[in-house]
Amino acid sequence: MATQTRPLYEIAAEIRKDWRATSKNGKIYFGAVPYINAMSSLNSINDRYIMDSAKEIVLRFLSNAGTWRGETAKRVKAELKKMAGI
């Protein structure tokens, strides 16, 4: 039985909301913003965003999300890693 995964656009909305709420200055790290924006238009890890696969977008987001911390960040990063197969 396949596990139901959330759409990437839903995950992106949660990232935006939580990162802004938990950062000291209320801002998301600039290096992660393009990947959150891209994920906002994607449904699944099998989609494409212009020339990149959704998996590439997710992996690039994860490499730029080191400053996003907390329980939500930990849970969402684990969810994205599972989706990306890492």
Gaussian input, Z-matrix of N, CA and C with variables (Angstrom, degrees):
# hf/3-21g

backbone

0 1
 N
 C     1     B1
 C     2     B2     1     A1
 N     3     B3     2     A2     1     D1
 C     4     B4     3     A3     2     D2
 C     5     B5     4     A4     3     D3
 N     6     B6     5     A5     4     D4
 C     7     B7     6     A6     5     D5
 C     8     B8     7     A7     6     D6
 N     9     B9     8     A8     7     D7
 C    10    B10     9     A9     8     D8
 C    11    B11    10    A10     9     D9
 N    12    B12    11    A11    10    D10
 C    13    B13    12    A12    11    D11
 C    14    B14    13    A13    12    D12
 N    15    B15    14    A14    13    D13
 C    16    B16    15    A15    14    D14
 C    17    B17    16    A16    15    D15
 N    18    B18    17    A17    16    D16
 C    19    B19    18    A18    17    D17
 C    20    B20    19    A19    18    D18
 N    21    B21    20    A20    19    D19
 C    22    B22    21    A21    20    D20
 C    23    B23    22    A22    21    D21
 N    24    B24    23    A23    22    D22
 C    25    B25    24    A24    23    D23
 C    26    B26    25    A25    24    D24
 N    27    B27    26    A26    25    D25
 C    28    B28    27    A27    26    D26
 C    29    B29    28    A28    27    D27
 N    30    B30    29    A29    28    D28
 C    31    B31    30    A30    29    D29
 C    32    B32    31    A31    30    D30
 N    33    B33    32    A32    31    D31
 C    34    B34    33    A33    32    D32
 C    35    B35    34    A34    33    D33
 N    36    B36    35    A35    34    D34
 C    37    B37    36    A36    35    D35
 C    38    B38    37    A37    36    D36
 N    39    B39    38    A38    37    D37
 C    40    B40    39    A39    38    D38
 C    41    B41    40    A40    39    D39
 N    42    B42    41    A41    40    D40
 C    43    B43    42    A42    41    D41
 C    44    B44    43    A43    42    D42
 N    45    B45    44    A44    43    D43
 C    46    B46    45    A45    44    D44
 C    47    B47    46    A46    45    D45
 N    48    B48    47    A47    46    D46
 C    49    B49    48    A48    47    D47
 C    50    B50    49    A49    48    D48
 N    51    B51    50    A50    49    D49
 C    52    B52    51    A51    50    D50
 C    53    B53    52    A52    51    D51
 N    54    B54    53    A53    52    D52
 C    55    B55    54    A54    53    D53
 C    56    B56    55    A55    54    D54
 N    57    B57    56    A56    55    D55
 C    58    B58    57    A57    56    D56
 C    59    B59    58    A58    57    D57
 N    60    B60    59    A59    58    D58
 C    61    B61    60    A60    59    D59
 C    62    B62    61    A61    60    D60
 N    63    B63    62    A62    61    D61
 C    64    B64    63    A63    62    D62
 C    65    B65    64    A64    63    D63
 N    66    B66    65    A65    64    D64
 C    67    B67    66    A66    65    D65
 C    68    B68    67    A67    66    D66
 N    69    B69    68    A68    67    D67
 C    70    B70    69    A69    68    D68
 C    71    B71    70    A70    69    D69
 N    72    B72    71    A71    70    D70
 C    73    B73    72    A72    71    D71
 C    74    B74    73    A73    72    D72
 N    75    B75    74    A74    73    D73
 C    76    B76    75    A75    74    D74
 C    77    B77    76    A76    75    D75
 N    78    B78    77    A77    76    D76
 C    79    B79    78    A78    77    D77
 C    80    B80    79    A79    78    D78
 N    81    B81    80    A80    79    D79
 C    82    B82    81    A81    80    D80
 C    83    B83    82    A82    81    D81
 N    84    B84    83    A83    82    D82
 C    85    B85    84    A84    83    D83
 C    86    B86    85    A85    84    D84
 N    87    B87    86    A86    85    D85
 C    88    B88    87    A87    86    D86
 C    89    B89    88    A88    87    D87
 N    90    B90    89    A89    88    D88
 C    91    B91    90    A90    89    D89
 C    92    B92    91    A91    90    D90
 N    93    B93    92    A92    91    D91
 C    94    B94    93    A93    92    D92
 C    95    B95    94    A94    93    D93
 N    96    B96    95    A95    94    D94
 C    97    B97    96    A96    95    D95
 C    98    B98    97    A97    96    D96
 N    99    B99    98    A98    97    D97
 C   100   B100    99    A99    98    D98
 C   101   B101   100   A100    99    D99
 N   102   B102   101   A101   100   D100
 C   103   B103   102   A102   101   D101
 C   104   B104   103   A103   102   D102
 N   105   B105   104   A104   103   D103
 C   106   B106   105   A105   104   D104
 C   107   B107   106   A106   105   D105
 N   108   B108   107   A107   106   D106
 C   109   B109   108   A108   107   D107
 C   110   B110   109   A109   108   D108
 N   111   B111   110   A110   109   D109
 C   112   B112   111   A111   110   D110
 C   113   B113   112   A112   111   D111
 N   114   B114   113   A113   112   D112
 C   115   B115   114   A114   113   D113
 C   116   B116   115   A115   114   D114
 N   117   B117   116   A116   115   D115
 C   118   B118   117   A117   116   D116
 C   119   B119   118   A118   117   D117
 N   120   B120   119   A119   118   D118
 C   121   B121   120   A120   119   D119
 C   122   B122   121   A121   120   D120
 N   123   B123   122   A122   121   D121
 C   124   B124   123   A123   122   D122
 C   125   B125   124   A124   123   D123
 N   126   B126   125   A125   124   D124
 C   127   B127   126   A126   125   D125
 C   128   B128   127   A127   126   D126
 N   129   B129   128   A128   127   D127
 C   130   B130   129   A129   128   D128
 C   131   B131   130   A130   129   D129
 N   132   B132   131   A131   130   D130
 C   133   B133   132   A132   131   D131
 C   134   B134   133   A133   132   D132
 N   135   B135   134   A134   133   D133
 C   136   B136   135   A135   134   D134
 C   137   B137   136   A136   135   D135
 N   138   B138   137   A137   136   D136
 C   139   B139   138   A138   137   D137
 C   140   B140   139   A139   138   D138
 N   141   B141   140   A140   139   D139
 C   142   B142   141   A141   140   D140
 C   143   B143   142   A142   141   D141
 N   144   B144   143   A143   142   D142
 C   145   B145   144   A144   143   D143
 C   146   B146   145   A145   144   D144
 N   147   B147   146   A146   145   D145
 C   148   B148   147   A147   146   D146
 C   149   B149   148   A148   147   D147
 N   150   B150   149   A149   148   D148
 C   151   B151   150   A150   149   D149
 C   152   B152   151   A151   150   D150
 N   153   B153   152   A152   151   D151
 C   154   B154   153   A153   152   D152
 C   155   B155   154   A154   153   D153
 N   156   B156   155   A155   154   D154
 C   157   B157   156   A156   155   D155
 C   158   B158   157   A157   156   D156
 N   159   B159   158   A158   157   D157
 C   160   B160   159   A159   158   D158
 C   161   B161   160   A160   159   D159
 N   162   B162   161   A161   160   D160
 C   163   B163   162   A162   161   D161
 C   164   B164   163   A163   162   D162
 N   165   B165   164   A164   163   D163
 C   166   B166   165   A165   164   D164
 C   167   B167   166   A166   165   D165
 N   168   B168   167   A167   166   D166
 C   169   B169   168   A168   167   D167
 C   170   B170   169   A169   168   D168
 N   171   B171   170   A170   169   D169
 C   172   B172   171   A171   170   D170
 C   173   B173   172   A172   171   D171
 N   174   B174   173   A173   172   D172
 C   175   B175   174   A174   173   D173
 C   176   B176   175   A175   174   D174
 N   177   B177   176   A176   175   D175
 C   178   B178   177   A177   176   D176
 C   179   B179   178   A178   177   D177
 N   180   B180   179   A179   178   D178
 C   181   B181   180   A180   179   D179
 C   182   B182   181   A181   180   D180
 N   183   B183   182   A182   181   D181
 C   184   B184   183   A183   182   D182
 C   185   B185   184   A184   183   D183
 N   186   B186   185   A185   184   D184
 C   187   B187   186   A186   185   D185
 C   188   B188   187   A187   186   D186
 N   189   B189   188   A188   187   D187
 C   190   B190   189   A189   188   D188
 C   191   B191   190   A190   189   D189
 N   192   B192   191   A191   190   D190
 C   193   B193   192   A192   191   D191
 C   194   B194   193   A193   192   D192
 N   195   B195   194   A194   193   D193
 C   196   B196   195   A195   194   D194
 C   197   B197   196   A196   195   D195
 N   198   B198   197   A197   196   D196
 C   199   B199   198   A198   197   D197
 C   200   B200   199   A199   198   D198
 N   201   B201   200   A200   199   D199
 C   202   B202   201   A201   200   D200
 C   203   B203   202   A202   201   D201
 N   204   B204   203   A203   202   D202
 C   205   B205   204   A204   203   D203
 C   206   B206   205   A205   204   D204
 N   207   B207   206   A206   205   D205
 C   208   B208   207   A207   206   D206
 C   209   B209   208   A208   207   D207
 N   210   B210   209   A209   208   D208
 C   211   B211   210   A210   209   D209
 C   212   B212   211   A211   210   D210
 N   213   B213   212   A212   211   D211
 C   214   B214   213   A213   212   D212
 C   215   B215   214   A214   213   D213
 N   216   B216   215   A215   214   D214
 C   217   B217   216   A216   215   D215
 C   218   B218   217   A217   216   D216
 N   219   B219   218   A218   217   D217
 C   220   B220   219   A219   218   D218
 C   221   B221   220   A220   219   D219
 N   222   B222   221   A221   220   D220
 C   223   B223   222   A222   221   D221
 C   224   B224   223   A223   222   D222
 N   225   B225   224   A224   223   D223
 C   226   B226   225   A225   224   D224
 C   227   B227   226   A226   225   D225
 N   228   B228   227   A227   226   D226
 C   229   B229   228   A228   227   D227
 C   230   B230   229   A229   228   D228
 N   231   B231   230   A230   229   D229
 C   232   B232   231   A231   230   D230
 C   233   B233   232   A232   231   D231
 N   234   B234   233   A233   232   D232
 C   235   B235   234   A234   233   D233
 C   236   B236   235   A235   234   D234
 N   237   B237   236   A236   235   D235
 C   238   B238   237   A237   236   D236
 C   239   B239   238   A238   237   D237
 N   240   B240   239   A239   238   D238
 C   241   B241   240   A240   239   D239
 C   242   B242   241   A241   240   D240
 N   243   B243   242   A242   241   D241
 C   244   B244   243   A243   242   D242
 C   245   B245   244   A244   243   D243
 N   246   B246   245   A245   244   D244
 C   247   B247   246   A246   245   D245
 C   248   B248   247   A247   246   D246
 N   249   B249   248   A248   247   D247
 C   250   B250   249   A249   248   D248
 C   251   B251   250   A250   249   D249
 N   252   B252   251   A251   250   D250
 C   253   B253   252   A252   251   D251
 C   254   B254   253   A253   252   D252
 N   255   B255   254   A254   253   D253
 C   256   B256   255   A255   254   D254
 C   257   B257   256   A256   255   D255

   B1=1.4431
   B2=1.5329
   B3=1.3113
   B4=1.4632
   B5=1.5263
   B6=1.3152
   B7=1.4597
   B8=1.5232
   B9=1.2988
   B10=1.4626
   B11=1.5204
   B12=1.3066
   B13=1.4609
   B14=1.5236
   B15=1.3103
   B16=1.4670
   B17=1.5175
   B18=1.3203
   B19=1.4667
   B20=1.5283
   B21=1.3122
   B22=1.4624
   B23=1.5262
   B24=1.3259
   B25=1.4647
   B26=1.5217
   B27=1.3325
   B28=1.4614
   B29=1.5336
   B30=1.3089
   B31=1.4644
   B32=1.5255
   B33=1.3317
   B34=1.4683
   B35=1.5226
   B36=1.3340
   B37=1.4717
   B38=1.5218
   B39=1.3300
   B40=1.4640
   B41=1.5260
   B42=1.3323
   B43=1.4656
   B44=1.5245
   B45=1.3287
   B46=1.4680
   B47=1.5260
   B48=1.3149
   B49=1.4667
   B50=1.5300
   B51=1.3361
   B52=1.4599
   B53=1.5225
   B54=1.3226
   B55=1.4721
   B56=1.5214
   B57=1.3348
   B58=1.4656
   B59=1.5212
   B60=1.3442
   B61=1.4651
   B62=1.5208
   B63=1.3246
   B64=1.4624
   B65=1.5260
   B66=1.3309
   B67=1.4716
   B68=1.5223
   B69=1.3092
   B70=1.4671
   B71=1.5244
   B72=1.3201
   B73=1.4618
   B74=1.5294
   B75=1.3316
   B76=1.4611
   B77=1.5143
   B78=1.3464
   B79=1.4594
   B80=1.5215
   B81=1.3218
   B82=1.4604
   B83=1.5276
   B84=1.3122
   B85=1.4687
   B86=1.5278
   B87=1.3251
   B88=1.4730
   B89=1.5264
   B90=1.3330
   B91=1.4621
   B92=1.5156
   B93=1.3359
   B94=1.4613
   B95=1.5279
   B96=1.3230
   B97=1.4659
   B98=1.5307
   B99=1.3465
   B100=1.4718
   B101=1.5333
   B102=1.3162
   B103=1.4672
   B104=1.5279
   B105=1.3267
   B106=1.4657
   B107=1.5307
   B108=1.3304
   B109=1.4700
   B110=1.5239
   B111=1.3237
   B112=1.4662
   B113=1.5306
   B114=1.3358
   B115=1.4701
   B116=1.5240
   B117=1.3343
   B118=1.4619
   B119=1.5233
   B120=1.3250
   B121=1.4627
   B122=1.5302
   B123=1.3271
   B124=1.4661
   B125=1.5253
   B126=1.3045
   B127=1.4526
   B128=1.5259
   B129=1.3232
   B130=1.4637
   B131=1.5256
   B132=1.3053
   B133=1.4635
   B134=1.5311
   B135=1.3219
   B136=1.4663
   B137=1.5247
   B138=1.3328
   B139=1.4588
   B140=1.5279
   B141=1.3304
   B142=1.4621
   B143=1.5175
   B144=1.3251
   B145=1.4622
   B146=1.5171
   B147=1.2991
   B148=1.4591
   B149=1.5361
   B150=1.3410
   B151=1.4675
   B152=1.5339
   B153=1.3310
   B154=1.4661
   B155=1.5223
   B156=1.3207
   B157=1.4553
   B158=1.5296
   B159=1.3042
   B160=1.4682
   B161=1.5222
   B162=1.3173
   B163=1.4629
   B164=1.5248
   B165=1.3366
   B166=1.4659
   B167=1.5301
   B168=1.3206
   B169=1.4699
   B170=1.5283
   B171=1.3309
   B172=1.4669
   B173=1.5234
   B174=1.3097
   B175=1.4650
   B176=1.5263
   B177=1.3153
   B178=1.4702
   B179=1.5277
   B180=1.3253
   B181=1.4659
   B182=1.5252
   B183=1.3262
   B184=1.4642
   B185=1.5250
   B186=1.3243
   B187=1.4651
   B188=1.5248
   B189=1.3226
   B190=1.4694
   B191=1.5244
   B192=1.3196
   B193=1.4683
   B194=1.5209
   B195=1.3108
   B196=1.4590
   B197=1.5148
   B198=1.3305
   B199=1.4656
   B200=1.5267
   B201=1.3379
   B202=1.4691
   B203=1.5235
   B204=1.3302
   B205=1.4674
   B206=1.5151
   B207=1.3235
   B208=1.4530
   B209=1.5156
   B210=1.3130
   B211=1.4678
   B212=1.5322
   B213=1.3213
   B214=1.4717
   B215=1.5154
   B216=1.3266
   B217=1.4692
   B218=1.5256
   B219=1.3080
   B220=1.4680
   B221=1.5340
   B222=1.3286
   B223=1.4740
   B224=1.5292
   B225=1.3393
   B226=1.4633
   B227=1.5245
   B228=1.3182
   B229=1.4648
   B230=1.5241
   B231=1.3229
   B232=1.4645
   B233=1.5357
   B234=1.3155
   B235=1.4659
   B236=1.5348
   B237=1.3287
   B238=1.4637
   B239=1.5252
   B240=1.3230
   B241=1.4734
   B242=1.5166
   B243=1.3171
   B244=1.4675
   B245=1.5365
   B246=1.3317
   B247=1.4658
   B248=1.5276
   B249=1.3416
   B250=1.4671
   B251=1.5291
   B252=1.3168
   B253=1.4522
   B254=1.5095
   B255=1.3313
   B256=1.4816
   B257=1.5132
   A1=109.08
   A2=116.93
   A3=122.01
   A4=110.61
   A5=114.98
   A6=120.64
   A7=108.85
   A8=116.51
   A9=121.11
   A10=109.46
   A11=117.38
   A12=121.01
   A13=108.94
   A14=114.93
   A15=119.56
   A16=109.96
   A17=116.65
   A18=119.13
   A19=110.47
   A20=116.70
   A21=121.06
   A22=112.02
   A23=117.85
   A24=119.28
   A25=111.58
   A26=117.07
   A27=121.47
   A28=110.60
   A29=116.18
   A30=121.32
   A31=109.62
   A32=117.58
   A33=121.56
   A34=111.23
   A35=117.02
   A36=120.55
   A37=110.77
   A38=116.73
   A39=120.24
   A40=110.94
   A41=116.92
   A42=121.02
   A43=109.71
   A44=115.97
   A45=120.65
   A46=111.69
   A47=115.64
   A48=121.20
   A49=111.18
   A50=116.70
   A51=120.12
   A52=112.15
   A53=117.50
   A54=120.11
   A55=110.16
   A56=116.92
   A57=119.80
   A58=111.35
   A59=116.53
   A60=120.98
   A61=112.54
   A62=117.42
   A63=119.98
   A64=114.36
   A65=118.12
   A66=118.44
   A67=109.88
   A68=115.96
   A69=121.34
   A70=112.09
   A71=116.78
   A72=120.17
   A73=113.39
   A74=116.91
   A75=120.85
   A76=114.33
   A77=116.00
   A78=120.14
   A79=111.23
   A80=114.44
   A81=123.00
   A82=107.69
   A83=117.52
   A84=121.70
   A85=109.37
   A86=115.83
   A87=121.63
   A88=113.35
   A89=117.51
   A90=120.73
   A91=113.75
   A92=116.80
   A93=120.61
   A94=112.34
   A95=117.24
   A96=121.58
   A97=113.70
   A98=120.71
   A99=118.96
   A100=113.18
   A101=115.91
   A102=119.38
   A103=111.45
   A104=116.94
   A105=120.25
   A106=108.61
   A107=116.63
   A108=120.53
   A109=111.10
   A110=116.82
   A111=120.67
   A112=110.71
   A113=116.71
   A114=119.53
   A115=111.58
   A116=116.89
   A117=121.34
   A118=112.66
   A119=116.97
   A120=119.88
   A121=112.74
   A122=116.50
   A123=120.66
   A124=111.33
   A125=114.78
   A126=120.38
   A127=111.13
   A128=116.94
   A129=120.23
   A130=111.63
   A131=115.34
   A132=123.10
   A133=110.62
   A134=117.51
   A135=122.35
   A136=113.28
   A137=117.50
   A138=121.79
   A139=110.61
   A140=114.82
   A141=121.68
   A142=108.91
   A143=115.38
   A144=122.70
   A145=106.65
   A146=116.28
   A147=124.08
   A148=108.13
   A149=118.07
   A150=120.10
   A151=113.50
   A152=117.18
   A153=120.95
   A154=111.51
   A155=114.82
   A156=119.27
   A157=108.76
   A158=116.06
   A159=120.63
   A160=110.12
   A161=117.23
   A162=120.44
   A163=110.43
   A164=117.38
   A165=120.64
   A166=110.82
   A167=116.51
   A168=121.46
   A169=109.90
   A170=116.42
   A171=121.43
   A172=110.35
   A173=117.79
   A174=121.01
   A175=111.36
   A176=116.88
   A177=119.90
   A178=110.62
   A179=116.08
   A180=118.42
   A181=109.67
   A182=116.81
   A183=120.67
   A184=111.67
   A185=117.19
   A186=119.14
   A187=111.95
   A188=117.95
   A189=122.27
   A190=112.98
   A191=116.91
   A192=120.60
   A193=113.28
   A194=117.53
   A195=121.14
   A196=114.78
   A197=117.50
   A198=119.97
   A199=112.90
   A200=117.28
   A201=120.63
   A202=107.25
   A203=115.88
   A204=120.58
   A205=111.28
   A206=114.65
   A207=121.05
   A208=110.80
   A209=115.46
   A210=120.78
   A211=112.16
   A212=116.68
   A213=119.69
   A214=110.16
   A215=116.86
   A216=121.03
   A217=110.66
   A218=116.19
   A219=120.87
   A220=110.79
   A221=115.88
   A222=120.82
   A223=111.25
   A224=117.09
   A225=120.86
   A226=111.21
   A227=117.44
   A228=120.12
   A229=110.56
   A230=117.62
   A231=121.10
   A232=110.14
   A233=116.55
   A234=121.24
   A235=110.85
   A236=116.56
   A237=120.59
   A238=111.85
   A239=116.44
   A240=119.64
   A241=110.70
   A242=116.62
   A243=120.58
   A244=110.30
   A245=116.39
   A246=120.54
   A247=111.22
   A248=115.72
   A249=121.01
   A250=112.86
   A251=116.94
   A252=120.95
   A253=114.60
   A254=116.76
   A255=120.00
   A256=110.56
   D1=128.79
   D2=-178.58
   D3=-75.85
   D4=144.01
   D5=177.95
   D6=-84.43
   D7=135.52
   D8=178.05
   D9=-74.86
   D10=128.48
   D11=177.04
   D12=-113.00
   D13=150.20
   D14=178.40
   D15=-74.50
   D16=151.84
   D17=174.90
   D18=-66.11
   D19=147.51
   D20=-179.56
   D21=-61.45
   D22=-34.10
   D23=179.25
   D24=-64.34
   D25=-32.83
   D26=177.19
   D27=-70.47
   D28=-41.01
   D29=177.41
   D30=-63.95
   D31=-42.61
   D32=179.28
   D33=-59.59
   D34=-40.22
   D35=178.88
   D36=-64.37
   D37=-40.16
   D38=178.08
   D39=-66.00
   D40=-40.85
   D41=178.63
   D42=-59.71
   D43=-50.21
   D44=-178.94
   D45=-56.39
   D46=-48.47
   D47=-177.41
   D48=-63.08
   D49=-48.95
   D50=-175.63
   D51=-71.38
   D52=-42.55
   D53=-177.09
   D54=-62.19
   D55=-44.02
   D56=178.42
   D57=-63.44
   D58=-39.21
   D59=-177.77
   D60=-71.16
   D61=-29.62
   D62=-174.07
   D63=-102.57
   D64=-10.78
   D65=179.66
   D66=-80.33
   D67=151.15
   D68=-177.20
   D69=-63.24
   D70=-35.66
   D71=-177.85
   D72=-103.38
   D73=3.76
   D74=179.19
   D75=75.09
   D76=15.19
   D77=-177.28
   D78=-119.77
   D79=153.77
   D80=175.47
   D81=-90.53
   D82=141.45
   D83=177.57
   D84=-54.75
   D85=127.94
   D86=-173.40
   D87=-56.63
   D88=-31.50
   D89=-179.23
   D90=-69.58
   D91=-21.58
   D92=-179.30
   D93=-91.44
   D94=-20.93
   D95=-173.75
   D96=-56.21
   D97=-47.20
   D98=-178.91
   D99=-60.70
   D100=-31.88
   D101=-178.16
   D102=-78.88
   D103=-33.90
   D104=173.46
   D105=-65.48
   D106=-43.05
   D107=177.93
   D108=-59.57
   D109=-43.65
   D110=179.00
   D111=-64.87
   D112=-44.47
   D113=179.49
   D114=-61.56
   D115=-26.90
   D116=-179.84
   D117=-63.50
   D118=-20.12
   D119=179.93
   D120=-107.56
   D121=9.29
   D122=-178.30
   D123=-110.49
   D124=147.92
   D125=177.87
   D126=-98.93
   D127=-53.72
   D128=-175.42
   D129=-127.67
   D130=168.48
   D131=179.60
   D132=-65.99
   D133=-13.72
   D134=-179.77
   D135=-92.56
   D136=-2.96
   D137=-179.57
   D138=-76.89
   D139=173.72
   D140=175.94
   D141=-126.04
   D142=148.14
   D143=175.23
   D144=-124.49
   D145=105.07
   D146=-173.59
   D147=54.48
   D148=-109.53
   D149=-177.78
   D150=-99.40
   D151=-2.91
   D152=-174.95
   D153=-106.14
   D154=148.44
   D155=173.54
   D156=-78.80
   D157=156.22
   D158=177.02
   D159=-59.67
   D160=-34.78
   D161=178.85
   D162=-62.00
   D163=-42.44
   D164=178.03
   D165=-62.78
   D166=-40.52
   D167=178.71
   D168=-62.21
   D169=-46.69
   D170=-179.43
   D171=-62.33
   D172=-44.43
   D173=-179.61
   D174=-64.57
   D175=-38.66
   D176=177.64
   D177=-68.42
   D178=-38.27
   D179=175.76
   D180=-59.81
   D181=-49.19
   D182=-178.18
   D183=-58.94
   D184=-36.57
   D185=179.84
   D186=-72.20
   D187=-15.49
   D188=179.11
   D189=-109.44
   D190=8.80
   D191=-174.63
   D192=-106.86
   D193=19.79
   D194=-177.85
   D195=-62.23
   D196=-29.03
   D197=-178.45
   D198=-86.09
   D199=-8.25
   D200=175.86
   D201=-84.25
   D202=117.17
   D203=-174.61
   D204=-130.04
   D205=167.96
   D206=178.00
   D207=117.22
   D208=177.21
   D209=-176.94
   D210=-65.16
   D211=-42.59
   D212=178.74
   D213=-63.28
   D214=-44.61
   D215=179.48
   D216=-59.29
   D217=-45.23
   D218=-179.13
   D219=-61.41
   D220=-45.18
   D221=-179.22
   D222=-65.53
   D223=-45.86
   D224=-177.15
   D225=-68.55
   D226=-41.11
   D227=177.30
   D228=-60.92
   D229=-40.71
   D230=177.95
   D231=-64.39
   D232=-40.10
   D233=178.23
   D234=-62.54
   D235=-44.09
   D236=179.22
   D237=-66.83
   D238=-40.06
   D239=177.81
   D240=-62.05
   D241=-41.62
   D242=178.52
   D243=-63.08
   D244=-43.95
   D245=178.65
   D246=-60.57
   D247=-38.89
   D248=-177.66
   D249=-81.83
   D250=-6.34
   D251=178.74
   D252=78.29
   D253=28.92
   D254=177.43
   D255=-122.38

